[in-house]
Amino acid sequence: MTIDRRTVLVAGGMAAGALAMLAGCGVAPGPSGPVVKAGRPQRIVSLNPCLDVILIHVADREQIAALSHYARDSYGSTFAPLARTLPFTYETAEEVLALSPDLVMTGRHSSLATRNALDRLKIPTALFGVPETVAESLEQVREVARLVGRPERGEALVARIEAALAAAAPKPGTPRLSTLVFMPGGFASGPGTLMDEMMRRMGLDNAAPKYGLTRSMNVPLEQVIADPPDLLMSGEPYPGAPSRAVRVMTHPALSHVAGHMQRETFPERLLFCGGPVLIQTAAALSRARENALKDRA
């Protein structure tokens, strides 16, 4: 999900300075991540867009030393205007070091060079995986909130997410729809993913397995046309997208099966993250479901 922009070289003098800086901070590395010794971390750097969106909900603004540069992207981020009011990095160790953080939050797909450099410098770092279920996503919210010293905000955010999922769920007896979330280039979410569970919760059966998908990958347009789902949810091609991606989304062959499936727009940014983004994801899936059922009536 993240991109290693350049090779990271950390000089010995920088390391010594970093260790001196960390001597008085309120966070120390533990066996399963940083452990808050006293008070709250005051300078938090996030290197992951999905951690960015949780952090912005549970931390004080003054605690956030920097977000990832992805948070500022209008196409991929769910809170770009707010993110542009905060500092950011391109995930290099030099940038992080210059911010004198007492906690860095990063993901398993982030720059390995940067993670190794932070480890050598003994900078307290919390490493997060990619949630594949709603339960894992909610637990990640709680963990981020705990690390920033605001567990009560984590619980409040979890309650909001759970309430949004319950409100968007279909009423008993609502017909289920086979659905494909089809992104530019033909990419679709496979079974066993967070999006797969969200679809099922919203009364939509993921059609990806019937096209042979066992994981998230591309679905040939020919298969969709030969055996269309009840509902095709597609995003808009992003600015500068390769022409092939645009052609897949707007291919005239899709019009030949228009009578056999409903089409709805699904913002691609809602595919990327869980946490508070699930509130918007649930609303978008629920809205598409209701529109499709109304059109079929």
NUZA-142910 format. One line per field, with one value per residue (C-alpha): residue number from 1; residue in one letter; x, y, z. Coordinates in Angstrom, 3 decimals, padded with zeros to 6 digits, m for minus. Layout:
BEGIN
nutor: NUM / ...;
marti: A / ...;
x: X / ...;
y: Y / ...;
z: Z / ...;
***
This chain:
BEGIN
nutor: 1 / 2 / 3 / 4 / 5 / 6 / 7 / 8 / 9 / 10 / 11 / 12 / 13 / 14 / 15 / 16 / 17 / 18 / 19 / 20 / 21 / 22 / 23 / 24 / 25 / 26 / 27 / 28 / 29 / 30 / 31 / 32 / 33 / 34 / 35 / 36 / 37 / 38 / 39 / 40 / 41 / 42 / 43 / 44 / 45 / 46 / 47 / 48 / 49 / 50 / 51 / 52 / 53 / 54 / 55 / 56 / 57 / 58 / 59 / 60 / 61 / 62 / 63 / 64 / 65 / 66 / 67 / 68 / 69 / 70 / 71 / 72 / 73 / 74 / 75 / 76 / 77 / 78 / 79 / 80 / 81 / 82 / 83 / 84 / 85 / 86 / 87 / 88 / 89 / 90 / 91 / 92 / 93 / 94 / 95 / 96 / 97 / 98 / 99 / 100 / 101 / 102 / 103 / 104 / 105 / 106 / 107 / 108 / 109 / 110 / 111 / 112 / 113 / 114 / 115 / 116 / 117 / 118 / 119 / 120 / 121 / 122 / 123 / 124 / 125 / 126 / 127 / 128 / 129 / 130 / 131 / 132 / 133 / 134 / 135 / 136 / 137 / 138 / 139 / 140 / 141 / 142 / 143 / 144 / 145 / 146 / 147 / 148 / 149 / 150 / 151 / 152 / 153 / 154 / 155 / 156 / 157 / 158 / 159 / 160 / 161 / 162 / 163 / 164 / 165 / 166 / 167 / 168 / 169 / 170 / 171 / 172 / 173 / 174 / 175 / 176 / 177 / 178 / 179 / 180 / 181 / 182 / 183 / 184 / 185 / 186 / 187 / 188 / 189 / 190 / 191 / 192 / 193 / 194 / 195 / 196 / 197 / 198 / 199 / 200 / 201 / 202 / 203 / 204 / 205 / 206 / 207 / 208 / 209 / 210 / 211 / 212 / 213 / 214 / 215 / 216 / 217 / 218 / 219 / 220 / 221 / 222 / 223 / 224 / 225 / 226 / 227 / 228 / 229 / 230 / 231 / 232 / 233 / 234 / 235 / 236 / 237 / 238 / 239 / 240 / 241 / 242 / 243 / 244 / 245 / 246 / 247 / 248 / 249 / 250 / 251 / 252 / 253 / 254 / 255 / 256 / 257 / 258 / 259 / 260 / 261 / 262 / 263 / 264 / 265 / 266 / 267 / 268 / 269 / 270 / 271 / 272 / 273 / 274 / 275 / 276 / 277 / 278 / 279 / 280 / 281 / 282 / 283 / 284 / 285 / 286 / 287 / 288 / 289 / 290 / 291 / 292 / 293 / 294 / 295 / 296 / 297;
marti: M / T / I / D / R / R / T / V / L / V / A / G / G / M / A / A / G / A / L / A / M / L / A / G / C / G / V / A / P / G / P / S / G / P / V / V / K / A / G / R / P / Q / R / I / V / S / L / N / P / C / L / D / V / I / L / I / H / V / A / D / R / E / Q / I / A / A / L / S / H / Y / A / R / D / S / Y / G / S / T / F / A / P / L / A / R / T / L / P / F / T / Y / E / T / A / E / E / V / L / A / L / S / P / D / L / V / M / T / G / R / H / S / S / L / A / T / R / N / A / L / D / R / L / K / I / P / T / A / L / F / G / V / P / E / T / V / A / E / S / L / E / Q / V / R / E / V / A / R / L / V / G / R / P / E / R / G / E / A / L / V / A / R / I / E / A / A / L / A / A / A / A / P / K / P / G / T / P / R / L / S / T / L / V / F / M / P / G / G / F / A / S / G / P / G / T / L / M / D / E / M / M / R / R / M / G / L / D / N / A / A / P / K / Y / G / L / T / R / S / M / N / V / P / L / E / Q / V / I / A / D / P / P / D / L / L / M / S / G / E / P / Y / P / G / A / P / S / R / A / V / R / V / M / T / H / P / A / L / S / H / V / A / G / H / M / Q / R / E / T / F / P / E / R / L / L / F / C / G / G / P / V / L / I / Q / T / A / A / A / L / S / R / A / R / E / N / A / L / K / D / R / A;
x: 000.000 / 002.958 / 005.863 / 009.552 / 010.440 / 014.215 / 016.909 / 017.355 / 020.885 / 021.207 / 024.562 / 025.951 / 025.786 / 022.073 / 021.541 / 023.277 / 021.167 / 017.985 / 018.822 / 019.505 / 016.204 / 014.307 / 015.798 / 013.194 / 010.146 / 007.052 / 006.993 / 009.322 / 009.426 / 007.936 / 007.727 / 004.507 / 004.920 / 005.377 / 004.306 / 003.200 / 005.220 / 003.685 / 001.182 / 000.390 / 002.727 / 003.013 / 004.552 / 002.940 / 003.874 / 001.658 / 003.144 / 000.005 / m003.170 / m005.504 / m003.856 / m004.044 / m007.826 / m008.091 / m005.517 / m007.362 / m010.466 / m008.910 / m005.853 / m005.636 / m004.553 / m001.511 / m000.364 / m000.126 / 003.379 / 002.688 / 000.419 / 001.305 / 001.286 / m001.519 / m003.934 / m003.808 / m004.835 / m008.258 / m008.998 / m007.777 / m008.384 / m011.687 / m010.491 / m008.087 / m009.127 / m008.462 / m005.259 / m003.864 / m003.924 / m001.457 / 002.217 / 003.044 / 005.973 / 006.899 / 007.821 / 011.602 / 013.569 / 015.156 / 011.754 / 010.556 / 013.740 / 013.514 / 010.079 / 011.436 / 008.508 / 007.794 / 005.576 / 005.527 / 002.603 / 003.169 / 001.812 / 003.298 / 003.224 / 005.160 / 008.789 / 010.943 / 014.021 / 012.360 / 011.073 / 014.553 / 016.084 / 013.569 / 014.274 / 018.040 / 017.422 / 015.180 / 012.362 / 009.143 / 007.146 / 003.775 / 003.429 / m000.117 / m001.437 / m004.277 / m007.655 / m009.554 / m012.715 / m014.863 / m013.899 / m010.194 / m010.799 / m012.616 / m009.841 / m007.339 / m009.319 / m009.134 / m005.385 / m004.597 / m006.696 / m004.927 / m001.501 / m002.308 / m003.673 / m007.341 / m008.997 / m012.365 / m012.334 / m011.603 / m014.629 / m016.799 / m015.633 / m016.243 / m019.778 / m020.370 / m019.137 / m021.265 / m024.329 / m023.732 / m023.408 / m026.616 / m028.498 / m027.338 / m028.078 / m031.048 / m034.346 / m035.259 / m036.668 / m034.888 / m033.845 / m030.113 / m028.279 / m025.223 / m022.825 / m019.457 / m017.474 / m015.618 / m012.828 / m010.810 / m008.829 / m011.301 / m009.989 / m012.448 / m012.396 / m012.177 / m013.618 / m012.288 / m011.611 / m013.005 / m014.992 / m016.397 / m017.739 / m019.120 / m020.996 / m022.514 / m023.555 / m025.312 / m027.299 / m025.009 / m023.425 / m019.961 / m020.035 / m016.231 / m015.996 / m018.255 / m015.676 / m012.997 / m011.504 / m010.008 / m008.421 / m008.612 / m007.567 / m008.771 / m012.007 / m012.024 / m014.729 / m015.800 / m016.812 / m018.916 / m020.728 / m021.258 / m022.670 / m023.616 / m024.266 / m027.499 / m025.563 / m022.331 / m020.769 / m017.980 / m015.765 / m014.726 / m011.327 / m008.849 / m007.091 / m004.301 / m005.508 / m004.109 / m006.363 / m007.014 / m008.498 / m010.809 / m011.846 / m012.800 / m015.125 / m016.764 / m016.701 / m019.794 / m020.232 / m021.503 / m024.545 / m025.558 / m026.279 / m027.854 / m031.214 / m029.796 / m027.965 / m028.161 / m025.190 / m024.197 / m021.163 / m018.887 / m016.014 / m012.763 / m011.420 / m013.851 / m012.011 / m008.761 / m009.380 / m011.541 / m012.011 / m014.176 / m014.216 / m016.609 / m019.300 / m019.141 / m018.703 / m021.840 / m023.843 / m022.634 / m023.396 / m026.800 / m027.711 / m026.688 / m028.742 / m031.858 / m031.486 / m031.021 / m034.032 / m036.180 / m035.169 / m035.994 / m039.452;
y: 000.000 / 002.295 / 003.103 / 003.239 / 006.550 / 006.283 / 004.227 / 005.214 / 005.783 / 006.738 / 007.985 / 007.021 / 010.607 / 010.741 / 007.544 / 008.951 / 012.094 / 010.072 / 007.966 / 011.061 / 012.555 / 009.403 / 009.175 / 011.531 / 010.477 / 008.866 / 005.720 / 002.729 / m000.250 / m003.432 / m007.055 / m006.426 / m002.756 / 000.478 / 000.696 / 004.040 / 004.634 / 007.893 / 010.280 / 010.271 / 010.325 / 013.913 / 013.548 / 010.759 / 009.995 / 007.751 / 006.169 / 004.330 / 005.843 / 003.488 / 004.331 / 008.023 / 007.950 / 006.283 / 008.603 / 011.705 / 010.483 / 009.483 / 011.709 / 015.368 / 017.435 / 018.596 / 014.995 / 014.418 / 015.241 / 013.936 / 011.756 / 009.800 / 011.687 / 009.388 / 011.069 / 014.212 / 012.507 / 013.627 / 010.342 / 007.841 / 009.550 / 009.966 / 013.078 / 014.807 / 018.439 / 017.927 / 015.985 / 018.904 / 021.037 / 018.692 / 017.856 / 014.763 / 012.602 / 010.416 / 007.664 / 008.169 / 007.642 / 011.098 / 012.792 / 010.784 / 011.413 / 015.164 / 015.184 / 013.801 / 011.387 / 009.517 / 007.065 / 005.937 / 003.902 / 001.887 / m001.070 / m004.334 / m003.085 / 000.077 / 000.706 / m002.045 / 000.177 / 002.820 / 000.273 / m001.231 / 002.214 / 003.094 / m000.214 / 000.440 / 003.874 / 002.380 / 004.740 / 003.390 / 001.892 / 000.144 / m002.249 / m003.063 / m005.699 / m005.412 / m006.260 / m008.916 / m008.816 / m006.171 / m007.504 / m007.122 / m003.608 / m002.559 / m004.032 / m001.975 / 001.161 / 000.254 / m000.415 / 002.900 / 004.749 / 002.930 / 003.788 / 007.491 / 007.511 / 007.961 / 004.554 / 006.149 / 007.769 / 004.380 / 002.867 / 005.782 / 005.386 / 001.632 / 002.302 / 004.731 / 002.199 / m000.606 / 001.647 / 002.625 / m001.018 / m001.912 / 001.012 / 000.123 / m003.611 / m004.923 / m005.627 / m009.298 / m010.792 / m008.354 / m010.187 / m010.723 / m009.573 / m011.109 / m008.189 / m007.403 / m004.399 / m003.696 / m001.143 / 000.497 / m002.185 / m004.894 / m005.332 / m006.966 / m007.849 / m011.584 / m013.826 / m013.622 / m009.877 / m007.032 / m005.836 / m009.335 / m009.302 / m005.783 / m006.840 / m009.839 / m007.709 / m005.331 / m008.105 / m008.435 / m011.746 / m011.298 / m012.571 / m012.753 / m016.489 / m017.462 / m015.885 / m018.075 / m015.552 / m016.972 / m013.638 / m010.011 / m009.763 / m008.827 / m010.213 / m010.504 / m008.299 / m011.202 / m013.226 / m010.397 / m010.027 / m013.787 / m014.174 / m010.767 / m010.258 / m008.708 / m005.576 / m004.174 / m001.510 / 000.350 / 003.271 / 006.172 / 005.982 / 008.042 / 011.052 / 009.844 / 006.246 / 004.052 / 004.035 / 000.314 / 000.938 / 003.563 / 001.277 / m001.533 / 000.731 / 002.299 / m000.610 / m000.545 / m004.310 / m003.638 / m001.943 / m005.275 / m006.755 / m003.607 / m005.354 / m008.152 / m006.188 / m002.890 / m000.520 / 001.751 / 003.902 / 002.893 / 005.254 / 003.323 / 005.107 / 003.054 / m000.139 / 000.818 / 001.002 / m000.127 / 001.712 / 004.838 / 004.399 / 001.492 / 004.037 / 005.422 / 001.962 / 000.662 / 003.674 / 003.316 / m000.411 / 000.067 / 002.873 / 000.767 / m002.164 / m000.083 / 001.576 / m001.781 / m003.327 / m000.308 / m000.516 / m004.222 / m003.733;
z: 000.000 / 000.688 / m001.618 / m000.708 / m002.358 / m001.913 / m000.192 / 003.434 / 004.770 / 008.447 / 009.652 / 013.037 / 014.258 / 013.435 / 015.370 / 018.422 / 018.236 / 017.904 / 020.935 / 022.976 / 021.872 / 022.818 / 026.295 / 027.720 / 025.734 / 027.243 / 025.121 / 025.123 / 022.775 / 024.193 / 023.025 / 021.074 / 020.276 / 022.191 / 025.801 / 027.223 / 030.381 / 031.511 / 029.986 / 026.284 / 023.289 / 022.151 / 018.685 / 016.667 / 013.065 / 010.934 / 007.807 / 006.704 / 005.184 / 007.033 / 010.349 / 009.373 / 009.270 / 012.683 / 014.216 / 013.043 / 014.913 / 018.237 / 018.810 / 019.701 / 016.720 / 018.697 / 019.080 / 015.314 / 014.094 / 010.581 / 008.464 / 005.335 / 002.040 / 000.834 / 003.253 / 001.109 / m002.138 / m003.338 / m005.091 / m002.518 / 000.818 / 002.646 / 004.502 / 002.120 / 002.911 / 006.616 / 005.965 / 003.955 / 007.092 / 008.813 / 008.174 / 006.130 / 005.058 / 002.108 / 004.554 / 004.612 / 007.800 / 007.428 / 007.456 / 010.434 / 012.387 / 011.784 / 013.430 / 016.737 / 017.218 / 020.406 / 018.502 / 014.865 / 013.531 / 010.389 / 008.407 / 007.195 / 003.597 / 004.384 / 003.427 / 004.896 / 004.650 / 006.804 / 009.302 / 009.649 / 010.122 / 012.841 / 014.547 / 014.524 / 016.006 / 018.725 / 017.760 / 019.315 / 016.455 / 016.369 / 013.421 / 012.249 / 009.872 / 007.361 / 008.955 / 007.014 / 009.138 / 010.768 / 014.204 / 013.393 / 012.104 / 015.268 / 017.387 / 015.386 / 016.234 / 019.919 / 019.722 / 018.006 / 020.576 / 023.413 / 022.017 / 021.734 / 025.278 / 024.331 / 024.830 / 025.528 / 022.085 / 020.560 / 022.262 / 021.159 / 017.555 / 017.641 / 018.902 / 016.014 / 013.471 / 014.905 / 014.923 / 011.289 / 010.230 / 012.039 / 010.496 / 006.964 / 007.215 / 005.220 / 006.919 / 007.412 / 004.226 / 001.886 / m001.302 / m001.573 / m004.683 / m006.312 / m006.529 / m008.025 / m006.825 / m010.069 / m010.032 / m012.825 / m014.640 / m013.605 / m010.033 / m007.630 / m003.939 / m003.414 / m000.699 / 002.832 / 002.676 / 004.728 / 001.700 / 001.228 / 004.794 / 004.410 / 001.285 / 003.044 / 006.009 / 003.622 / 001.923 / m001.084 / m002.082 / m003.525 / m007.115 / m007.371 / m006.496 / m009.405 / m011.705 / m010.159 / m007.739 / m004.558 / m003.638 / m004.740 / m008.379 / m011.855 / m013.320 / m017.123 / m018.584 / m020.830 / m017.776 / m016.387 / m019.698 / m020.086 / m016.563 / m015.168 / m011.453 / m010.205 / m009.285 / m010.692 / m008.508 / m010.259 / m009.402 / m011.553 / m013.254 / m011.266 / m012.811 / m015.062 / m015.029 / m017.835 / m020.876 / m020.418 / m016.968 / m018.423 / m021.281 / m018.907 / m016.913 / m019.945 / m022.396 / m024.634 / m024.193 / m020.688 / m022.222 / m023.793 / m020.357 / m018.925 / m018.752 / m016.647 / m013.992 / m012.151 / m012.068 / m009.209 / m008.498 / m005.643 / m004.724 / m004.919 / m001.830 / 000.242 / m000.717 / 000.922 / 004.658 / 007.544 / 010.825 / 010.486 / 006.692 / 007.286 / 008.131 / 004.588 / 003.074 / 004.776 / 003.622 / 000.011 / m000.126 / 001.480 / m000.912 / m003.920 / m002.617 / m002.171 / m005.579 / m007.282 / m005.563 / m006.428 / m010.103 / m010.184 / m008.704;
***
